[in-house]
Amino acid sequence: MLRAARRTHFLVRGEAKAGILAQVVRGDYDPVRWPAQLVARNVPGCEVWCDAAAAAELEAGP
């Protein structure tokens, strides 16, 4: 259902989610372990919104 949506948003807050967000967005592709990768990486129109604490483990870059 999420993959069929025209727009999908993930809202991620807090330092406890920083490692998870980094894996979903930039880690090795493993949708069995990180099911959110199926949407975050493969669905046009998917946006990930996060606060600074959740983004702390993301490296700068595209």
mmCIF file of the N, C-alpha and C atoms, coordinates in Angstrom:
data_MODEL
# 
_entry.id   MODEL 
# 
loop_
_atom_site.group_PDB 
_atom_site.id 
_atom_site.type_symbol 
_atom_site.label_atom_id 
_atom_site.label_alt_id 
_atom_site.label_comp_id 
_atom_site.label_asym_id 
_atom_site.label_entity_id 
_atom_site.label_seq_id 
_atom_site.pdbx_PDB_ins_code 
_atom_site.Cartn_x 
_atom_site.Cartn_y 
_atom_site.Cartn_z 
_atom_site.occupancy 
_atom_site.B_iso_or_equiv 
_atom_site.pdbx_formal_charge 
_atom_site.auth_seq_id 
_atom_site.auth_comp_id 
_atom_site.auth_asym_id 
_atom_site.auth_atom_id 
_atom_site.pdbx_PDB_model_num 
ATOM 1   N N  . MET A 1 1  ? 0.817  -1.176 0.000  1.00 0.00 ? 1  MET A N  1 
ATOM 2   C CA . MET A 1 1  ? 0.000  0.000  0.000  1.00 0.00 ? 1  MET A CA 1 
ATOM 3   C C  . MET A 1 1  ? 0.877  1.263  0.000  1.00 0.00 ? 1  MET A C  1 
ATOM 4   N N  . LEU A 1 2  ? 1.904  1.286  0.823  1.00 0.00 ? 2  LEU A N  1 
ATOM 5   C CA . LEU A 1 2  ? 2.785  2.456  0.852  1.00 0.00 ? 2  LEU A CA 1 
ATOM 6   C C  . LEU A 1 2  ? 3.507  2.654  -0.470 1.00 0.00 ? 2  LEU A C  1 
ATOM 7   N N  . ARG A 1 3  ? 3.883  1.572  -1.108 1.00 0.00 ? 3  ARG A N  1 
ATOM 8   C CA . ARG A 1 3  ? 4.602  1.684  -2.382 1.00 0.00 ? 3  ARG A CA 1 
ATOM 9   C C  . ARG A 1 3  ? 3.697  2.192  -3.493 1.00 0.00 ? 3  ARG A C  1 
ATOM 10  N N  . ALA A 1 4  ? 2.389  2.070  -3.346 1.00 0.00 ? 4  ALA A N  1 
ATOM 11  C CA . ALA A 1 4  ? 1.436  2.536  -4.354 1.00 0.00 ? 4  ALA A CA 1 
ATOM 12  C C  . ALA A 1 4  ? 1.033  3.994  -4.139 1.00 0.00 ? 4  ALA A C  1 
ATOM 13  N N  . ALA A 1 5  ? 1.360  4.550  -2.998 1.00 0.00 ? 5  ALA A N  1 
ATOM 14  C CA . ALA A 1 5  ? 0.968  5.929  -2.689 1.00 0.00 ? 5  ALA A CA 1 
ATOM 15  C C  . ALA A 1 5  ? 1.730  6.919  -3.562 1.00 0.00 ? 5  ALA A C  1 
ATOM 16  N N  . ARG A 1 6  ? 1.081  8.017  -3.907 1.00 0.00 ? 6  ARG A N  1 
ATOM 17  C CA . ARG A 1 6  ? 1.762  9.044  -4.694 1.00 0.00 ? 6  ARG A CA 1 
ATOM 18  C C  . ARG A 1 6  ? 2.763  9.820  -3.848 1.00 0.00 ? 6  ARG A C  1 
ATOM 19  N N  . ARG A 1 7  ? 2.463  10.006 -2.589 1.00 0.00 ? 7  ARG A N  1 
ATOM 20  C CA . ARG A 1 7  ? 3.368  10.707 -1.681 1.00 0.00 ? 7  ARG A CA 1 
ATOM 21  C C  . ARG A 1 7  ? 3.432  9.951  -0.373 1.00 0.00 ? 7  ARG A C  1 
ATOM 22  N N  . THR A 1 8  ? 4.619  9.788  0.119  1.00 0.00 ? 8  THR A N  1 
ATOM 23  C CA . THR A 1 8  ? 4.835  9.129  1.402  1.00 0.00 ? 8  THR A CA 1 
ATOM 24  C C  . THR A 1 8  ? 5.835  9.957  2.187  1.00 0.00 ? 8  THR A C  1 
ATOM 25  N N  . HIS A 1 9  ? 5.578  10.124 3.465  1.00 0.00 ? 9  HIS A N  1 
ATOM 26  C CA . HIS A 1 9  ? 6.477  10.887 4.327  1.00 0.00 ? 9  HIS A CA 1 
ATOM 27  C C  . HIS A 1 9  ? 6.843  10.032 5.543  1.00 0.00 ? 9  HIS A C  1 
ATOM 28  N N  . PHE A 1 10 ? 8.116  10.019 5.859  1.00 0.00 ? 10 PHE A N  1 
ATOM 29  C CA . PHE A 1 10 ? 8.578  9.434  7.107  1.00 0.00 ? 10 PHE A CA 1 
ATOM 30  C C  . PHE A 1 10 ? 8.984  10.590 8.006  1.00 0.00 ? 10 PHE A C  1 
ATOM 31  N N  . LEU A 1 11 ? 8.490  10.610 9.222  1.00 0.00 ? 11 LEU A N  1 
ATOM 32  C CA . LEU A 1 11 ? 8.864  11.609 10.207 1.00 0.00 ? 11 LEU A CA 1 
ATOM 33  C C  . LEU A 1 11 ? 9.685  10.901 11.274 1.00 0.00 ? 11 LEU A C  1 
ATOM 34  N N  . VAL A 1 12 ? 10.933 11.339 11.440 1.00 0.00 ? 12 VAL A N  1 
ATOM 35  C CA . VAL A 1 12 ? 11.848 10.675 12.363 1.00 0.00 ? 12 VAL A CA 1 
ATOM 36  C C  . VAL A 1 12 ? 12.337 11.705 13.370 1.00 0.00 ? 12 VAL A C  1 
ATOM 37  N N  . ARG A 1 13 ? 12.172 11.400 14.662 1.00 0.00 ? 13 ARG A N  1 
ATOM 38  C CA . ARG A 1 13 ? 12.574 12.332 15.709 1.00 0.00 ? 13 ARG A CA 1 
ATOM 39  C C  . ARG A 1 13 ? 13.439 11.638 16.756 1.00 0.00 ? 13 ARG A C  1 
ATOM 40  N N  . GLY A 1 14 ? 14.441 12.346 17.221 1.00 0.00 ? 14 GLY A N  1 
ATOM 41  C CA . GLY A 1 14 ? 15.205 11.917 18.377 1.00 0.00 ? 14 GLY A CA 1 
ATOM 42  C C  . GLY A 1 14 ? 16.475 11.146 18.079 1.00 0.00 ? 14 GLY A C  1 
ATOM 43  N N  . GLU A 1 15 ? 17.421 11.280 19.011 1.00 0.00 ? 15 GLU A N  1 
ATOM 44  C CA . GLU A 1 15 ? 18.733 10.654 18.838 1.00 0.00 ? 15 GLU A CA 1 
ATOM 45  C C  . GLU A 1 15 ? 18.658 9.133  18.861 1.00 0.00 ? 15 GLU A C  1 
ATOM 46  N N  . ALA A 1 16 ? 17.643 8.562  19.485 1.00 0.00 ? 16 ALA A N  1 
ATOM 47  C CA . ALA A 1 16 ? 17.509 7.102  19.517 1.00 0.00 ? 16 ALA A CA 1 
ATOM 48  C C  . ALA A 1 16 ? 17.259 6.525  18.125 1.00 0.00 ? 16 ALA A C  1 
ATOM 49  N N  . LYS A 1 17 ? 16.796 7.337  17.205 1.00 0.00 ? 17 LYS A N  1 
ATOM 50  C CA . LYS A 1 17 ? 16.504 6.871  15.846 1.00 0.00 ? 17 LYS A CA 1 
ATOM 51  C C  . LYS A 1 17 ? 17.630 7.175  14.859 1.00 0.00 ? 17 LYS A C  1 
ATOM 52  N N  . ALA A 1 18 ? 18.683 7.844  15.285 1.00 0.00 ? 18 ALA A N  1 
ATOM 53  C CA . ALA A 1 18 ? 19.750 8.273  14.380 1.00 0.00 ? 18 ALA A CA 1 
ATOM 54  C C  . ALA A 1 18 ? 20.412 7.100  13.652 1.00 0.00 ? 18 ALA A C  1 
ATOM 55  N N  . GLY A 1 19 ? 20.753 6.056  14.345 1.00 0.00 ? 19 GLY A N  1 
ATOM 56  C CA . GLY A 1 19 ? 21.391 4.906  13.721 1.00 0.00 ? 19 GLY A CA 1 
ATOM 57  C C  . GLY A 1 19 ? 20.466 4.187  12.759 1.00 0.00 ? 19 GLY A C  1 
ATOM 58  N N  . ILE A 1 20 ? 19.213 4.071  13.131 1.00 0.00 ? 20 ILE A N  1 
ATOM 59  C CA . ILE A 1 20 ? 18.227 3.419  12.269 1.00 0.00 ? 20 ILE A CA 1 
ATOM 60  C C  . ILE A 1 20 ? 18.027 4.229  10.999 1.00 0.00 ? 20 ILE A C  1 
ATOM 61  N N  . LEU A 1 21 ? 17.872 5.529  11.133 1.00 0.00 ? 21 LEU A N  1 
ATOM 62  C CA . LEU A 1 21 ? 17.694 6.388  9.959  1.00 0.00 ? 21 LEU A CA 1 
ATOM 63  C C  . LEU A 1 21 ? 18.898 6.286  9.028  1.00 0.00 ? 21 LEU A C  1 
ATOM 64  N N  . ALA A 1 22 ? 20.092 6.287  9.578  1.00 0.00 ? 22 ALA A N  1 
ATOM 65  C CA . ALA A 1 22 ? 21.301 6.173  8.757  1.00 0.00 ? 22 ALA A CA 1 
ATOM 66  C C  . ALA A 1 22 ? 21.304 4.861  7.978  1.00 0.00 ? 22 ALA A C  1 
ATOM 67  N N  . GLN A 1 23 ? 20.889 3.779  8.603  1.00 0.00 ? 23 GLN A N  1 
ATOM 68  C CA . GLN A 1 23 ? 20.845 2.488  7.911  1.00 0.00 ? 23 GLN A CA 1 
ATOM 69  C C  . GLN A 1 23 ? 19.786 2.471  6.816  1.00 0.00 ? 23 GLN A C  1 
ATOM 70  N N  . VAL A 1 24 ? 18.626 3.029  7.105  1.00 0.00 ? 24 VAL A N  1 
ATOM 71  C CA . VAL A 1 24 ? 17.536 3.037  6.125  1.00 0.00 ? 24 VAL A CA 1 
ATOM 72  C C  . VAL A 1 24 ? 17.908 3.875  4.909  1.00 0.00 ? 24 VAL A C  1 
ATOM 73  N N  . VAL A 1 25 ? 18.499 5.034  5.135  1.00 0.00 ? 25 VAL A N  1 
ATOM 74  C CA . VAL A 1 25 ? 18.783 5.971  4.045  1.00 0.00 ? 25 VAL A CA 1 
ATOM 75  C C  . VAL A 1 25 ? 20.095 5.668  3.329  1.00 0.00 ? 25 VAL A C  1 
ATOM 76  N N  . ARG A 1 26 ? 21.155 5.316  4.063  1.00 0.00 ? 26 ARG A N  1 
ATOM 77  C CA . ARG A 1 26 ? 22.471 5.204  3.450  1.00 0.00 ? 26 ARG A CA 1 
ATOM 78  C C  . ARG A 1 26 ? 23.177 3.875  3.661  1.00 0.00 ? 26 ARG A C  1 
ATOM 79  N N  . GLY A 1 27 ? 22.623 3.002  4.478  1.00 0.00 ? 27 GLY A N  1 
ATOM 80  C CA . GLY A 1 27 ? 23.282 1.726  4.759  1.00 0.00 ? 27 GLY A CA 1 
ATOM 81  C C  . GLY A 1 27 ? 23.123 0.734  3.618  1.00 0.00 ? 27 GLY A C  1 
ATOM 82  N N  . ASP A 1 28 ? 23.716 -0.424 3.783  1.00 0.00 ? 28 ASP A N  1 
ATOM 83  C CA . ASP A 1 28 ? 23.558 -1.493 2.792  1.00 0.00 ? 28 ASP A CA 1 
ATOM 84  C C  . ASP A 1 28 ? 22.083 -1.821 2.631  1.00 0.00 ? 28 ASP A C  1 
ATOM 85  N N  . TYR A 1 29 ? 21.683 -2.089 1.398  1.00 0.00 ? 29 TYR A N  1 
ATOM 86  C CA . TYR A 1 29 ? 20.287 -2.389 1.122  1.00 0.00 ? 29 TYR A CA 1 
ATOM 87  C C  . TYR A 1 29 ? 19.941 -3.766 1.661  1.00 0.00 ? 29 TYR A C  1 
ATOM 88  N N  . ASP A 1 30 ? 19.100 -3.792 2.682  1.00 0.00 ? 30 ASP A N  1 
ATOM 89  C CA . ASP A 1 30 ? 18.680 -5.032 3.328  1.00 0.00 ? 30 ASP A CA 1 
ATOM 90  C C  . ASP A 1 30 ? 17.244 -4.845 3.819  1.00 0.00 ? 30 ASP A C  1 
ATOM 91  N N  . PRO A 1 31 ? 16.264 -4.917 2.897  1.00 0.00 ? 31 PRO A N  1 
ATOM 92  C CA . PRO A 1 31 ? 14.887 -4.647 3.283  1.00 0.00 ? 31 PRO A CA 1 
ATOM 93  C C  . PRO A 1 31 ? 14.272 -5.682 4.217  1.00 0.00 ? 31 PRO A C  1 
ATOM 94  N N  . VAL A 1 32 ? 14.917 -6.826 4.368  1.00 0.00 ? 32 VAL A N  1 
ATOM 95  C CA . VAL A 1 32 ? 14.430 -7.791 5.351  1.00 0.00 ? 32 VAL A CA 1 
ATOM 96  C C  . VAL A 1 32 ? 14.681 -7.243 6.750  1.00 0.00 ? 32 VAL A C  1 
ATOM 97  N N  . ARG A 1 33 ? 15.861 -6.682 6.947  1.00 0.00 ? 33 ARG A N  1 
ATOM 98  C CA . ARG A 1 33 ? 16.193 -6.091 8.253  1.00 0.00 ? 33 ARG A CA 1 
ATOM 99  C C  . ARG A 1 33 ? 15.597 -4.705 8.417  1.00 0.00 ? 33 ARG A C  1 
ATOM 100 N N  . TRP A 1 34 ? 15.568 -3.909 7.336  1.00 0.00 ? 34 TRP A N  1 
ATOM 101 C CA . TRP A 1 34 ? 15.090 -2.529 7.359  1.00 0.00 ? 34 TRP A CA 1 
ATOM 102 C C  . TRP A 1 34 ? 13.947 -2.371 6.348  1.00 0.00 ? 34 TRP A C  1 
ATOM 103 N N  . PRO A 1 35 ? 12.743 -2.828 6.659  1.00 0.00 ? 35 PRO A N  1 
ATOM 104 C CA . PRO A 1 35 ? 11.632 -2.781 5.705  1.00 0.00 ? 35 PRO A CA 1 
ATOM 105 C C  . PRO A 1 35 ? 11.339 -1.377 5.165  1.00 0.00 ? 35 PRO A C  1 
ATOM 106 N N  . ALA A 1 36 ? 11.646 -0.356 5.920  1.00 0.00 ? 36 ALA A N  1 
ATOM 107 C CA . ALA A 1 36 ? 11.403 1.015  5.446  1.00 0.00 ? 36 ALA A CA 1 
ATOM 108 C C  . ALA A 1 36 ? 12.207 1.329  4.188  1.00 0.00 ? 36 ALA A C  1 
ATOM 109 N N  . GLN A 1 37 ? 13.287 0.584  3.938  1.00 0.00 ? 37 GLN A N  1 
ATOM 110 C CA . GLN A 1 37 ? 14.067 0.807  2.715  1.00 0.00 ? 37 GLN A CA 1 
ATOM 111 C C  . GLN A 1 37 ? 13.250 0.538  1.457  1.00 0.00 ? 37 GLN A C  1 
ATOM 112 N N  . LEU A 1 38 ? 12.277 -0.357 1.535  1.00 0.00 ? 38 LEU A N  1 
ATOM 113 C CA . LEU A 1 38 ? 11.437 -0.649 0.377  1.00 0.00 ? 38 LEU A CA 1 
ATOM 114 C C  . LEU A 1 38 ? 10.726 0.603  -0.122 1.00 0.00 ? 38 LEU A C  1 
ATOM 115 N N  . VAL A 1 39 ? 10.349 1.464  0.794  1.00 0.00 ? 39 VAL A N  1 
ATOM 116 C CA . VAL A 1 39 ? 9.655  2.694  0.435  1.00 0.00 ? 39 VAL A CA 1 
ATOM 117 C C  . VAL A 1 39 ? 10.642 3.850  0.291  1.00 0.00 ? 39 VAL A C  1 
ATOM 118 N N  . ALA A 1 40 ? 11.497 4.042  1.278  1.00 0.00 ? 40 ALA A N  1 
ATOM 119 C CA . ALA A 1 40 ? 12.390 5.205  1.297  1.00 0.00 ? 40 ALA A CA 1 
ATOM 120 C C  . ALA A 1 40 ? 13.317 5.255  0.093  1.00 0.00 ? 40 ALA A C  1 
ATOM 121 N N  . ARG A 1 41 ? 13.713 4.103  -0.424 1.00 0.00 ? 41 ARG A N  1 
ATOM 122 C CA . ARG A 1 41 ? 14.671 4.082  -1.527 1.00 0.00 ? 41 ARG A CA 1 
ATOM 123 C C  . ARG A 1 41 ? 14.058 3.797  -2.892 1.00 0.00 ? 41 ARG A C  1 
ATOM 124 N N  . ASN A 1 42 ? 12.850 3.296  -2.927 1.00 0.00 ? 42 ASN A N  1 
ATOM 125 C CA . ASN A 1 42 ? 12.299 2.817  -4.191 1.00 0.00 ? 42 ASN A CA 1 
ATOM 126 C C  . ASN A 1 42 ? 11.008 3.485  -4.631 1.00 0.00 ? 42 ASN A C  1 
ATOM 127 N N  . VAL A 1 43 ? 10.493 4.409  -3.859 1.00 0.00 ? 43 VAL A N  1 
ATOM 128 C CA . VAL A 1 43 ? 9.214  5.017  -4.201 1.00 0.00 ? 43 VAL A CA 1 
ATOM 129 C C  . VAL A 1 43 ? 9.416  6.497  -4.528 1.00 0.00 ? 43 VAL A C  1 
ATOM 130 N N  . PRO A 1 44 ? 9.163  6.868  -5.772 1.00 0.00 ? 44 PRO A N  1 
ATOM 131 C CA . PRO A 1 44 ? 9.246  8.294  -6.112 1.00 0.00 ? 44 PRO A CA 1 
ATOM 132 C C  . PRO A 1 44 ? 8.240  9.074  -5.253 1.00 0.00 ? 44 PRO A C  1 
ATOM 133 N N  . GLY A 1 45 ? 8.640  10.223 -4.810 1.00 0.00 ? 45 GLY A N  1 
ATOM 134 C CA . GLY A 1 45 ? 7.746  11.034 -3.985 1.00 0.00 ? 45 GLY A CA 1 
ATOM 135 C C  . GLY A 1 45 ? 7.852  10.750 -2.504 1.00 0.00 ? 45 GLY A C  1 
ATOM 136 N N  . CYS A 1 46 ? 8.707  9.809  -2.106 1.00 0.00 ? 46 CYS A N  1 
ATOM 137 C CA . CYS A 1 46 ? 8.894  9.534  -0.685 1.00 0.00 ? 46 CYS A CA 1 
ATOM 138 C C  . CYS A 1 46 ? 9.850  10.574 -0.111 1.00 0.00 ? 46 CYS A C  1 
ATOM 139 N N  . GLU A 1 47 ? 9.449  11.170 0.991  1.00 0.00 ? 47 GLU A N  1 
ATOM 140 C CA . GLU A 1 47 ? 10.288 12.157 1.667  1.00 0.00 ? 47 GLU A CA 1 
ATOM 141 C C  . GLU A 1 47 ? 10.535 11.705 3.093  1.00 0.00 ? 47 GLU A C  1 
ATOM 142 N N  . VAL A 1 48 ? 11.746 11.928 3.564  1.00 0.00 ? 48 VAL A N  1 
ATOM 143 C CA . VAL A 1 48 ? 12.106 11.622 4.943  1.00 0.00 ? 48 VAL A CA 1 
ATOM 144 C C  . VAL A 1 48 ? 12.364 12.942 5.637  1.00 0.00 ? 48 VAL A C  1 
ATOM 145 N N  . TRP A 1 49 ? 11.576 13.230 6.644  1.00 0.00 ? 49 TRP A N  1 
ATOM 146 C CA . TRP A 1 49 ? 11.728 14.455 7.429  1.00 0.00 ? 49 TRP A CA 1 
ATOM 147 C C  . TRP A 1 49 ? 12.269 14.068 8.789  1.00 0.00 ? 49 TRP A C  1 
ATOM 148 N N  . CYS A 1 50 ? 13.286 14.794 9.260  1.00 0.00 ? 50 CYS A N  1 
ATOM 149 C CA . CYS A 1 50 ? 13.850 14.453 10.559 1.00 0.00 ? 50 CYS A CA 1 
ATOM 150 C C  . CYS A 1 50 ? 14.381 15.690 11.260 1.00 0.00 ? 50 CYS A C  1 
ATOM 151 N N  . ASP A 1 51 ? 14.505 15.568 12.558 1.00 0.00 ? 51 ASP A N  1 
ATOM 152 C CA . ASP A 1 51 ? 15.119 16.642 13.318 1.00 0.00 ? 51 ASP A CA 1 
ATOM 153 C C  . ASP A 1 51 ? 16.637 16.440 13.339 1.00 0.00 ? 51 ASP A C  1 
ATOM 154 N N  . ALA A 1 52 ? 17.352 17.409 13.877 1.00 0.00 ? 52 ALA A N  1 
ATOM 155 C CA . ALA A 1 52 ? 18.819 17.355 13.888 1.00 0.00 ? 52 ALA A CA 1 
ATOM 156 C C  . ALA A 1 52 ? 19.340 16.144 14.667 1.00 0.00 ? 52 ALA A C  1 
ATOM 157 N N  . ALA A 1 53 ? 18.671 15.782 15.742 1.00 0.00 ? 53 ALA A N  1 
ATOM 158 C CA . ALA A 1 53 ? 19.118 14.637 16.541 1.00 0.00 ? 53 ALA A CA 1 
ATOM 159 C C  . ALA A 1 53 ? 19.024 13.342 15.737 1.00 0.00 ? 53 ALA A C  1 
ATOM 160 N N  . ALA A 1 54 ? 17.951 13.157 14.994 1.00 0.00 ? 54 ALA A N  1 
ATOM 161 C CA . ALA A 1 54 ? 17.796 11.945 14.186 1.00 0.00 ? 54 ALA A CA 1 
ATOM 162 C C  . ALA A 1 54 ? 18.762 11.931 13.011 1.00 0.00 ? 54 ALA A C  1 
ATOM 163 N N  . ALA A 1 55 ? 19.136 13.099 12.531 1.00 0.00 ? 55 ALA A N  1 
ATOM 164 C CA . ALA A 1 55 ? 20.052 13.191 11.377 1.00 0.00 ? 55 ALA A CA 1 
ATOM 165 C C  . ALA A 1 55 ? 21.520 13.149 11.768 1.00 0.00 ? 55 ALA A C  1 
ATOM 166 N N  . ALA A 1 56 ? 21.807 13.035 13.038 1.00 0.00 ? 56 ALA A N  1 
ATOM 167 C CA . ALA A 1 56 ? 23.177 13.144 13.542 1.00 0.00 ? 56 ALA A CA 1 
ATOM 168 C C  . ALA A 1 56 ? 24.154 12.128 12.927 1.00 0.00 ? 56 ALA A C  1 
ATOM 169 N N  . GLU A 1 57 ? 23.685 10.958 12.537 1.00 0.00 ? 57 GLU A N  1 
ATOM 170 C CA . GLU A 1 57 ? 24.599 9.939  12.001 1.00 0.00 ? 57 GLU A CA 1 
ATOM 171 C C  . GLU A 1 57 ? 24.624 9.905  10.476 1.00 0.00 ? 57 GLU A C  1 
ATOM 172 N N  . LEU A 1 58 ? 23.916 10.817 9.839  1.00 0.00 ? 58 LEU A N  1 
ATOM 173 C CA . LEU A 1 58 ? 23.965 10.889 8.376  1.00 0.00 ? 58 LEU A CA 1 
ATOM 174 C C  . LEU A 1 58 ? 25.197 11.683 7.956  1.00 0.00 ? 58 LEU A C  1 
ATOM 175 N N  . GLU A 1 59 ? 25.890 11.200 6.963  1.00 0.00 ? 59 GLU A N  1 
ATOM 176 C CA . GLU A 1 59 ? 27.032 11.931 6.447  1.00 0.00 ? 59 GLU A CA 1 
ATOM 177 C C  . GLU A 1 59 ? 26.541 13.017 5.510  1.00 0.00 ? 59 GLU A C  1 
ATOM 178 N N  . ALA A 1 60 ? 27.291 14.061 5.365  1.00 0.00 ? 60 ALA A N  1 
ATOM 179 C CA . ALA A 1 60 ? 26.934 15.112 4.410  1.00 0.00 ? 60 ALA A CA 1 
ATOM 180 C C  . ALA A 1 60 ? 27.040 14.558 3.006  1.00 0.00 ? 60 ALA A C  1 
ATOM 181 N N  . GLY A 1 61 ? 26.183 15.007 2.147  1.00 0.00 ? 61 GLY A N  1 
ATOM 182 C CA . GLY A 1 61 ? 26.204 14.570 0.758  1.00 0.00 ? 61 GLY A CA 1 
ATOM 183 C C  . GLY A 1 61 ? 24.824 14.272 0.231  1.00 0.00 ? 61 GLY A C  1 
ATOM 184 N N  . PRO A 1 62 ? 24.739 13.857 -1.020 1.00 0.00 ? 62 PRO A N  1 
ATOM 185 C CA . PRO A 1 62 ? 23.422 13.601 -1.625 1.00 0.00 ? 62 PRO A CA 1 
ATOM 186 C C  . PRO A 1 62 ? 22.708 12.404 -1.035 1.00 0.00 ? 62 PRO A C  1 
# 
